[in-house]
Amino acid sequence: MVYDHSIHYTRHTLRQYLPMSGKAMLNRILDILRMEVNFSGKSFADVGCSTAYITAVIVDEFKPDIAVGMDIHQPNLELAKQRYPHIQFQTINLNEDSKPETQYDVLICTETLEHVGELTTAIDNLIKLKKSQGFLLILVPDEIGWLGFLRVLWRVIRYGYNGLNCFQEIPKQKFLFLKYMWSLLTGERVSKYRNERSHWCTHFGFDYRDIDDYLQVKNVDFYAYNKFGNRYYIVRKT
């Protein structure tokens, strides 16, 4: 089954005028690329491209020499191939350690790392896909602390405890909601609630501080900041 993520950036609702909307996020990505990257003669890859709406917007505006979209979900890639025949597409599993045959000048990975089961392996794979002097932009949700508390609470109020929220990921755990919300309020790492698996459907237990820590351990030179519910990472030299 294909979930068309393009609706997050194209639907016409009042929410799309808010600074936390998908459309606003896409505009911030484009602004970063305009300021940070010269695409002339460059290769570009979107890792975790889903149905490749963002990929296509970037390719159409910046016109890199080579453009590749990568995703693990084959039905997404099949739909992307139909819509954007001018872009190459490949299957990638970020959970598996790989030795890529091709490296890229410019990479983005948006709203993907929060869903992988092997976070450190996924980060390693992204770094290996980037040329040593290349540019990597990572975007993940900011759902820790007070902001995380409010976002999770809003989902529970809107969809119900058993509806579209994060707690169905770990069913039948006693007092999970109270424990999780307390961890958010007190600044504890919510990643401690995640268990071993290959994929997470929701953002449950995702804590961007785990990315910060791993990049520092790997001595990766990066710049990161939070804005309107997301954390942005810019990685250059590796």
Secondary structure, DSSP 8 states (H G I E B T S, - for coil): ----TTHHHH--SGGGGSTTSHHHHHHHHHHHHHHH---TT-EEEEET-TT-HHHHHHHHHH--SEEEEEES-HHHHHHHHHH-TTSEEEE--TTS----S--EEEEEEES-GGGBS-HHHHHHHHHHHEEEEEEEEEEEE--SHHHHHHHHHHHHHHH-TTSSSGGGGSTT-TTHHHHHHHHHHHT--GGGG--S-SB-SS-TT--THHHHHHHHHTT--EEEEEETTEEEEEE---
